[in-house]
Amino acid sequence: MGPFDVTKELIASIGDEPLRTLLRKLLEAEAVQRGIALSGIAAGGNQTAGDSGIDASIVWTGPPKPAHWLPRRRIVFQCKAEVMAAAALTKEMRPKGKVRPLFAELAKQNGAYIVFSTDDVANTGYQKRLAAMTEALADVPNGERVHLDFLGADRIARWVNQHPGITLDVLEAAGRSVRGWRPYGGWSTANQETTAYLHDESSRARVGGNAVEIIAAITAMRRELSVAGGAVRLVGISGMGKTRLAEALFDRALDPATAIAPSRAIYGDSGTELGVGSALLAEQLVASGVEAVIVVDNCTARLHSQLAEIVGRAGSRSSLLTIDYDVGDDQPSNTLVVSLGDNSDDVLAALLEKRRPKLSVADRRHVAEFAGGNARVALKIAEGAEDGVSLASLNDTELLGRLFQSGRQDQDAHARRCAEAASLVYAFYMERGDQSDIEYPILAGVAGVSIEEFYRQIAIFLDWGIVQQRGPQRAVMPPPIANMLAAEALRRLEPCALIATFDTGPPRLFASFARRLGFLHHIPQAVTLAEALLADGQRLGQPHDLANADLTAFLNLAPAAPEAALAAIERTLAGPQRGAFLSPDRSDRREFAELLVHLAYGVDLFARAMNVLLAFVVAEPADAGNNSVRTHFLERFWIVLSFTLADLPMRAAFIDRLVDDDDERVRSVGLDALNHMVETGHFSSSLGDRFGTRPRSREWRPRGIEQTQWFRSGLDRLIRVACSNAAGANIARRIVANHTRELVNSGYADLALDAVQKISDGRYWDAGWNAVSEALSFDRTGFDTNLRAQMLALETKLRPSKPEELFEAFVLGEPWRHWHPRGREKHPVRNVAKLAQALGKCLIRRGLVTDGQIELALGVEGQTSVYDFGEGLAKAAKDIPAEWNRLLSAYRAKAGGSRNPTLLAGFLKGAARRDTAWVDDQLDAMVEDIDLRADIVFLHPSMALGSQAMRRFSHALSAGVVPAPSFQGLMYGGVTKSIPAPDLSDFLAQLYEAENGALSALKVLHMRIFGDRSDKREIAPELVVLGRAFVSNPRTYEEAHAREDYGIASIAKLALLGDGGADTAVAICRAMRGGGRSNRQHVREFDKVCALVREQYLRVVLDEIVIHPEAGDSLIGHFFGSSARDDDDRQQNVVAIDASVALQWVGEDSLVRAPRLASFIPYSVSNADTGALEWVPLARALIDTASDPIAVLNAFERRFWSGSSSGSFSSRFVRRKPLLAILADHDNRSIRNWVRQAQQRLDDDIRRWDAHDRGQESRFE
């Protein structure tokens, strides 16, 4: 029984009036949920009094169809808070022996008569009562048409538990309320009735990023929450009416057709002390299949993700609404995010008129304007209004004072001082927690009051709603009020004393103080304090020394004094700590980079901040990875999302300095900035749009003709570099080529094509030609006639025509980049391989092959057509040996690391078509050739491999002239297909035994088997024998081979076939166990091999692995699913186990083997419909048949703790409760007793871990 379950015992204790009220609520809840008009419900009367037999009824026509608790379209209920035995039922239905008239009416209408009683009856009693009710209508014409039912305490409890709101009502009435959780109503105004929702037509909400009117937002939220598993996150600053909006989702006064049934709602404030954690609540509701809308206020993004995952599981009938004060950048997946902005002044004035009708129109308007859209502020100030005092005549400071009226008369001086002191920090600890001590005594000292008085005032503020709680933390809310109060405090407190107070306090509180100062950039006193703390020699004046809370303080404080923060960083760069501060290994460099981006927002600090950020960029290596800050710098040169007010001249001037810098690294950054400058789309930034309270949503971006000037400015600079002899010329040309197509498609064709022409300037430019061809090929249909003609003419002009140009284009160029300019659908890309081969033939026939071309071809990297070019050379060469020697001489002359044998391989392939014997001679010679032998495998596929090639490879391997890993190349392209199986088998056996050769041998054998199967060829027996030898060898399962699990499993699949399969299975198990060489085994990732052996030879696995003393638990786990299954039911991949074989094996020694097997087999699976866990058949069979079922059950229970986990830890135990419930009525008494004890242990674990989870759920900071 969970904390949210209404029990039959509780229902049985309900009195007459509460029972009638409960029935009415249930009928109303069912009606709203099913779309039945509430006007069809009638309820009233005292069920103990004499009546016509009707205490409540419900009638409707049309849809929905009768079902579940409402079995007919007309139902009469009789309430009885008493025992209703068969005789009492007969007397109730036939008073004085005469049947009531209503039954004849029900018979005519096919109605239903249901007794709603607190009587607790078992199944036998239920059947007796139904029989009595049926007998009572025996003489009623067509009485069999009346649907009869008896809802006793047990069934009523089940009905109640389907409506969370009603469940909470019943629990509260019984004195069993769950602390912090409430049904619908009064969430936003405690102890007050929910009134009509006030709104106007302003677009104060954003749904999925789009501004909409509030009614549209309500409709969208209702739609999402009406779907099982739906999740909505409602965010906005405190006091804007988020909780009131949540209430409106269930309000039938607002579009009753879409309103959610109030009985589905259950609300909790995560910032308060909840009796049951949010995650545990969600788990219980989902596990019970209850249709609920879980509303969690003050819910962090992390907690939201946990809850959304829970309600989104299969079988869930619940949905989730979370509310948070923070308008952060988090965009949780599978969630509708709704942000709520300020209330309009009109809405606030209307709210004040409803809540404070005595206020004048002028008062309401003035308070509304002061509140700045914040309803909580407006209401709290209005509460302090005195008769005869015009609020309209008060200034802001005086209005703020109205928050602190004591008894609504005089201001409480202590209250004001305490509020101001509490506002000086963003949040503070009122209780110990999170390894933090209490912090409020320091604030009490600032306020000049006793600790007890400060504590009392904070408690009062909490009741008033101007302080909020999240776990042990408290914070003055909403932020605008906290900022105003803090500003007032700073005007009156002595700065040095204030700094000293927080400087000597806890570091966390100091950082929180800095955060508040960061929000007060418009307050001179706050700026002065910030500048003092950031000054040279002060606590935050040396950024390189900062860590943890002080680093947080520095970042938080910067918005109040941006220039001082920047100056502090500049001081560090000018000193001896520069290198350490800029180090790519610093974990905080991205935080400083983001700060510098914010500092570069304004025109006054742009150049200085970017210079500092440049230093970070230049200091990092090319492979800095996630620690890189390069994008932080470069995105400031985007045309949009630059987050800076610096205009085009300022940014262009900065780039000019970079491009002209003496440091090559700086010039490279400058070119990269130009690359960003000419980008036209696909912009995305994760940078926050606020800096303290400074908005960052505005930026300078070009409009209209300025956009053309922007791109012209970027392209002109690229053209200048590209046409120069500077080191970055090639990079600049590549940038222009890469952006040509997107610039043309974005309406800047004239600029792009002009740039291409200027850079080419009559010379061949391969990338430029390809860029124009690509644009024509992909986008030709979108061009007007003139543009298309212009681009076709340019493409023709740019085409290669000279031999050296054709060589660069079709031999050295990337084949896939040669898009046909006319965009042929069947052949969109030119046949570059054919062109390269033809060029090779043409050049060698004419004697035009230059040494320079050979040099380039032998040094290529990446994808080219050099192989095809070499093939063409050989096919047309007059003297093959002479040309080969020319190529070989050039190859030998190149340094080892810079040469590529692709040209040689292509030449050999072409030569093999003309003189096979000559090619064989060259390959034989390669074995002893120091320059070629390392690539002998790569060079061989020029002709079909056979026995001679295997002898050649064997000689090279045994002589040690070719390293074993080089032969891995035999796995590609089906090159082993032509090798006779005996020869291949002999060589692979030799390769396997060579140093570092086992993996290559395994891969080659795997691909040969794969190829033979694909070609439907019978696997040669020599390869089967070899495969068995490989999979039986412990070397196969070394750690270095773990990634080849799939290939080894393919070999094992072949090896396990036939008569020797069982022996091979034994050998595999022993090889994995180690067989005396365990120090070389690593079976972490051989799950596929293990699964294959388990599926085909389970008995072998049980004998050789499960029960064998040399097999560790980790190895056994791999044989039973390991990564394919998860004890925490996150994955539901089936692990096939032959239950009959397993149970027979267990039966031979049940006491030992049953609990041993229970420790490894998958034991649970999620029901496809409900999502609830069920025992897998084998696990249940072990429980039912084991000699000692308790030992088996204990083994399973120990695994309740294992498996992957996300969300609250208590959730894993909630999910396992159905497993115990299934066994609660087991025939075996010892099992039933074990279940009772295990259920208690499970409940204890749930409570303990739920308390732990709740302690981590929510904090302000």
Helices and strands as residue ranges (DSSP letters): H 8-12, H 16-34, G 38-40, E 41-43, E 56-59, E 74-80, H 86-93, G 95-97, H 102-108, E 112-117, H 123-136, G 143-145, E 147-151, H 153-160, H 164-173, E 181-182, E 205-207, E 210-212, H 214-225, E 231-235, H 242-248, G 262-264, E 265-269, H 278-288, E 293-297, H 301-311, E 319-324, E 336-340, H 345-355, H 361-371, H 375-383, G 391-393, H 396-401, G 402-404, H 413-423, E 428-429, H 440-447, H 451-464, E 467-470, E 473-476, H 479-492, H 495-503, H 507-518, H 524-534, G 543-545, H 548-557, G 558-560, H 562-573, H 578-582, H 589-599, H 606-619, G 625-627, H 630-634, G 635-637, H 648-659, H 664-677, E 690-691, E 694-695, H 705-722, H 729-745, H 749-760, H 766-779, G 780-782, H 785-798, H 803-807, I 808-812, G 815-817, H 832-845, H 851-857, H 866-876, H 880-893, G 896-898, H 902-912, H 916-926, G 933-935, H 936-939, G 940-942, H 947-958, G 964-971, G 975-978, H 981-993, H 998-1014, H 1021-1031, G 1034-1037, G 1039-1044, H 1045-1055, H 1061-1073, G 1078-1080, H 1087-1096, H 1098-1101, I 1102-1106, H 1113-1119, G 1122-1124, H 1139-1147, H 1150-1158, E 1164-1166, E 1173-1175, H 1177-1185, H 1189-1198, G 1199-1201, H 1210-1223, H 1229-1256
